[in-house]
Amino acid sequence: MDPIGIIIWIVLGAVAGFLAGKIMNSGGSLLTNIIVGIIGAFIGGIIFSALGLSAGGGLIGSIITAVIGAVVLLFVLGLVQKGKNKAIR
């Protein structure tokens, strides 16, 4: 992958992570948003492929896919955190 592609990938991850954090009301740092967004893009891609769906091509479709995947990731992480807190009590 060329350097411009990597930069675009990081920016897309940051945007998707930021939007997912706003949707799920869980703020995070820029680095956290990037990581959540990039992992979310993979999760969203898997979900959309498994369901036989497409968010469309291009940048907007990629952001939609990544945001949906990031929201799912944050939801699951929230459930794990709640379960961990219950186990501690």
C-alpha positions in Angstrom: 0.0 0.0 0.0 1.3 3.4 -0.9 1.8 6.2 1.8 -1.2 8.1 0.6 -3.4 5.0 0.9 -2.2 4.5 4.5 -3.0 8.1 5.4 -6.5 7.8 3.9 -7.0 4.6 5.8 -6.0 6.3 9.1 -8.2 9.3 8.4 -11.1 7.1 7.5 -10.5 5.1 10.8 -10.4 8.3 12.8 -13.6 9.7 11.3 -15.4 6.3 11.7 -14.2 5.9 15.3 -15.2 9.5 16.1 -18.7 9.1 14.7 -19.2 5.7 16.4 -18.0 7.2 19.7 -20.7 10.0 19.3 -23.4 7.5 18.4 -22.5 5.2 21.4 -21.8 8.2 23.7 -18.3 6.9 24.4 -15.6 9.5 23.8 -12.0 8.6 23.2 -8.7 10.0 22.2 -7.7 10.4 18.6 -5.6 7.2 18.7 -8.5 5.3 20.2 -10.8 6.6 17.5 -8.4 5.5 14.8 -8.0 2.0 16.3 -11.8 1.6 16.8 -12.5 2.9 13.3 -10.0 0.6 11.6 -11.1 -2.5 13.5 -14.7 -1.4 12.9 -14.0 -1.2 9.2 -13.0 -4.9 9.2 -16.0 -5.9 11.4 -18.4 -3.9 9.2 -17.0 -5.5 6.1 -17.5 -8.9 7.6 -21.0 -8.1 8.7 -22.0 -6.7 5.3 -20.5 -9.6 3.4 -22.2 -12.1 5.7 -25.5 -10.5 5.1 -24.9 -10.0 1.4 -25.3 -6.3 1.7 -23.3 -3.3 0.4 -23.1 0.2 1.8 -22.2 1.4 -1.7 -18.8 2.2 -3.1 -16.5 5.0 -2.6 -15.5 7.0 0.5 -19.1 7.4 1.9 -19.8 3.7 1.6 -16.5 2.9 3.3 -17.3 5.4 6.2 -20.8 3.9 6.6 -19.4 0.4 6.7 -16.6 1.4 9.2 -19.0 3.3 11.4 -21.5 0.4 11.6 -18.6 -2.0 12.5 -17.2 0.4 15.0 -20.6 0.8 16.7 -20.9 -3.0 16.9 -17.4 -3.1 18.4 -18.1 -0.4 21.0 -21.4 -2.2 21.9 -19.6 -5.5 22.4 -16.8 -3.8 24.4 -19.5 -2.1 26.6 -21.1 -5.5 27.3 -17.8 -7.0 28.2 -17.0 -4.1 30.5 -20.4 -4.4 32.2 -19.8 -8.1 32.7 -16.4 -7.5 34.1 -17.7 -5.0 36.5 -20.4 -7.4 37.7 -17.9 -10.2 38.2 -15.8 -7.9 40.4 -18.7 -7.2 42.8 
